[in-house]
Amino acid sequence: MRWDNLTDDGDHGRAVGTALFGADAVTTRTDPPGFRGITFHEVRARSVLNRVPGASRMPFEWTVNPYRGCSHACVYCFARATHGYLDLDTGIGFDTQIVVKVNAPEVLRRQLGSRRWRGEHVAMGTNVDCYQRAEGRYRLMPGIISALTDHANPFSILTKGTLILRDLPLLVRAAEVTDVGVSVSVGFLDSELWRTVEPGTPAPERRLEVVRAFGEHGIGCGVLMAPVIPFLSDDPERLRETVRAIAAAGAVSVTPLVLHLRPGAREWFMTWLGRHHPHLVSRYERLYAEGAYAPRWYQRRITRQVHELAEEYGIGPARSGQARRIRPPAPAPAPGPAEPVQLSLM
């Protein structure tokens, strides 16, 4: 296993940069209580703030990923390829060999306090889920959220995990002092599809309960409708069923994302497809013949259908500023005598 290949850029698909820790800093625990079949590699990281490569399609520049590998075991997960940099298997190894940055909260607090840090937005859950089952054991997110809150640093979380409800009070507090975005990933409701394609995740209905709970506590929660899986969850009636349930849960936005199949994920997904839906293999080979992404005409069709359904049910696509703050801005004071005002750039 090549621990020196886990670098400050490695979480986003490039095995370059400064090694975050050495092999002498790794403790391995196999089959710990309650996690049969799972191996945890506990590491002490030197850095946890990761800059997103400039070529990325992501709308943010910085991430924090306290875990690497994910027991959610989603067969389509694009992050599977990153396990290859450690000479770990990108299939079952990704699902069962979990790297845990056990000192992530302390390191993040130190980095946020650096004079070089400018308080940029930090995204979490964008590589692997920070609320996967391992979080129940290691409890890294409360410390991470507290560090961001104490520095009033804006952040967002994307998750399929219901464990985020444990930290709802911390997120309510954070939203009082900074911009906080919370999104839940729910691509479809089909229970049979869910059990085979996302076997380690909470059921879609339980994830929608997270959306509802956040709304009841004043934090608007968006839904990333991802992935929309061609020929399996893209039927118009299935799209309608999913958007209707998302709206009923009180989501403030819904954003569809069609399945993409990067190297590492593509091979694992196609193996799964051949086992569960062999009649679709040739259709997928044609649809994804040009690369990791479905053709633009297909993506646009799905986006249009979902946005039309969202409008019908009273929600819309995600827009800048949505699902951020717990409280709306205070009303403007009544007009009074004009006074000199010092303008600010920030």
N, C-alpha and C positions, 0 to 999 in steps of 0.2 A: 504494500500500500504506500502511495507516494504522498505523504503528508506535506512535503515541501512544495507540492503543486497546488495546494489550496492557498490562493493569493487574494490580494485586495481587489482583484478584478475577476477572480475565478467564479464568483457566484453568478456572473452574467455571461458566462460562456467563453471566457478567455483565460487560459492558464498562463498568465504573465503577471509581472508585478512583484511585490515583496511578499515573501512567505509570511502567513499570519501566525504560524507557530511551527515548532519542530516536533519530530516524532517522540522526543523525550517528554513532551507535554501532554501525551495522550493516555487516557485510562479507558480500557475497553471492558464493558459489562455485557455479558451474554445471558439471555433468558432471565432478566431480573423479575421479581415478583409482579404479576399482573401483565407482563409483556412477553409471553411465551413466543419464541421464534424471532424476537427482536434483539439486535445487538446495538448498544449505544457506545459510541466513541466519544468520550468526554474530552474536550480540548480547552485549553486556556488561550483565548485569542489575543493577539496584539492590537487588532483593530476590528471594529464591527460596522463602521460606516463605509459603505461601498458606493463608489461612483459608477453610475450606469454608463456603458460605452456610448460614445456620441452617435454611433450608427443605429442604436436601439430605437424601436418604435415607441418606447415608453414615454409618457408625458411628464416624467420626473427625472431628477438627476441623482438622487441619493436613496439608498435602501439600507435597511437593517434586516439581516436574516439570521436569527439565533440558531436555526437548525438547517441541516443539509441532508437530503433524503427525506422521505415522507411516508408514513404508514397509512395515509389516506389511500395509497396504491391506485390512484387514477391512471388508467392504462394510457391515456393520452398526454400525460403531464410533460410539458416542454422541458422541464428542468432535469429530466432523466439524464441527458447528455453530460451534465456537470459531474455526475458520479464517475464517469470514465476518466476524469483527470486524476482520480485517486486510485486508478486501477480497480475500481469497484464495478460490479455488474450493474448495467443501467436498467435491467429488468427487475427480477425479484430482489436483487441487491439494493436497488433504490428504495424499495418498499420496506426492507428489513434492516438495513445498515444505516443507522441514523447518527450523523455527526451533531454533537451538542456543544455549543459554545457556552460553557457553564459560567463564565465570568462576563457574559455580554452586558448585563446592566451596569456593572462597575466601569467597564471599558467605555461604554457609551457615555456615561456621565462625565468621565474624564475628557472625552473627545468633544462633547458639547461645550465644555468649559474652556476649550482652547481658544486662544486669540485668533487663530486662523479660521475657526468655524464661523460662518456668516448667518447661521440660523435658517438655512434652506429647508424646504419641505422634505420630510423623510417618509418613504413608503415602506410598508411592511406587508408580508404575505404575497409578495409579487413573484417570488422564486419558488419557495415551498411554504406550506401553511404554518404560520407561527402558532396556531391553535390546534395543531395535530395532537394526537394522544400523548406524545412525549411531554407536552407542556403541562399536563396534569401531574407528571412526576417532578419536573424540573422547575416549574413556576418562574420562568424567566421574564414573562411579559409584564407582571406587576412592577418589577424594578425598572424595566425599559420604559413603560408608560410614565412612571413617577419621574424618571430622569428627564424625559421630554417635557413633562408638565412643569417641573421646577425651573426649567430654562425657557418656558413659554415657547417651545419650538413646535411649529406646525407639523402634523403628521397624519397619515391615513393608514387604515388597516383593511385588507381584503382577506376574507376567510370563508371556508366551508364548515368551520368548527363551531359547535354550540358552546364550547368552553369559554368563548369570549364573554358570555353572560356573567361568569364569575367576576370579571373585571369591569362590569358596567359602572359601579360606583366610581372607580378610578377614571373612567372615560368621561363620566359626567363632570367630575372635578376638572379634568384636563380641558374640556370644552368651555369651561368658564374663563380660561386664561389664554387659549390659543385656538387656532383652527384645527378641528378634528374631523376627519372623514372616515366613515365606516361603510363598507360595502360587503355584501354577502353574495357568494357565487351560487346561483341556482340556474342550471341550464335547461332543465326539463323536470317533469313530475313522474314519468313512467317508472314504476317501482322495479319492474324486471330489468330494465335497462340500467337503472341506478345500481342494483345489486351486483351487476357484472362489470360495469365500466368504472364505478367509483366505490369499490367494495369496503373501503375503510372509513368512509365518511358517514356523518349523520344523514338520515333520510331528508330529502328535499323539503318535506313538510316541516320538519324540525328546524331546518335553517330559516324557513319563513317565519317561524315563531321568534327567532332572533330579531328579524326585521321588525316584527310587531312590538317586541319588548323594548327595543331602542326607541321606537316612535312614542311609546307610552311614557318614556322618560325624557322626552323632548329632544332626542337626537335623531334627526332625519337620516334614514338608512337607505342607501341605494342598492340596487341589485344588478350584478353583472350576470347577464343571462348567457352563461358560458359553461361548456361550449354547446353551440347548436350543432348537432352531429348529423351530417348529411345522410338522408335516406332512413334515419332512425328516430330523429326528434324534430325534423323540419317540416312535417306535414302541417298544413294550415290549421287543422283542428287541434293538433298538439301544441302548436305555438299559441293559439288562442287560450287553451287550457292553462298554459304556464303563465302567460301575461295576466290572465284574469286572477290567478292565485296570488301573483306578485302584487297586483293592485289591492286585493283584499287584505293583504298583510300590511298595507300602509306604506309601501316603498315610495320614496320621493322621486325615484328615477329608475329606469330600466335601460340597460345598454347591452345589445346582443353582440356576441362574438362567435364567429364561425370557427369550428375546429381547425387548428393548424397543426401540422405534423412535421416537426423538425427532426433532424437526424438524432437517433437515440430513442425518441418517442415514436417515431414513424415505424420502426421495426417492431417494437413491442405492441403497438396498437394494431398493426397489420396481422401479427400473429394472433392476437385476440380476435380480430375480425374473422380470420380464417377459421377459427375454432367455433365461434358463436353465430356468424352470419356469412358463411362461405360464398353465398350467392352474390354478395356485395363486393367481393375482392376486386373483380375486374372493373367495376364501376368506380371504385376508389382509385384504382391505378390510372384510370382516364381522368378523373376529376383533379387529382393531384399530380398529374404528369409533369407540370411545369415547376414544381417545387413544393415548399412547405405549406403554401397557402392555397385555398380554393380560388378559382377564377373570380375576378372582380364582379362579373355579372351576377354570380351566385351570391357573393357577399352582399352586394347592393340589394338584391331581391329580398334576402332575409332581413336586412336592416330596415328596408321599407315596410315589410309586413309587420315586423315587431313594433316599429314606431307608429304605424297606423293603429294597431291594436292598443298600444299604450295610450294614444290619444283618445281612443274610444272609451277606455276604462279610467280616464282621468289622470294618467301619469305621463311623463315624457322622457326623452333621452336625457342622459346626464349632461349637465351644463356647469361651467365654471362657477364655483361658489355654492353648489348644492351639497347637501349632506355634510355640512361642515360644523356649524356652530349650534350649540344647544339653545341659545337664546337669540331672538331677532334683535337687530340694532335698536337702541332706545330711540323713541320719537324725538324729532328735532325740536329744540326749544322755540317758544314763540319769538317772532322777530322783535329785536330791540335796537337801540342805538348802535350804529356802526362803530366798531372799534378796530384798531390796527391788529392784524393777525400775522403771526409768524408761520409761514408755510413750511411743510416738511416734504422731503422726497420719499419718505418711507411710511 
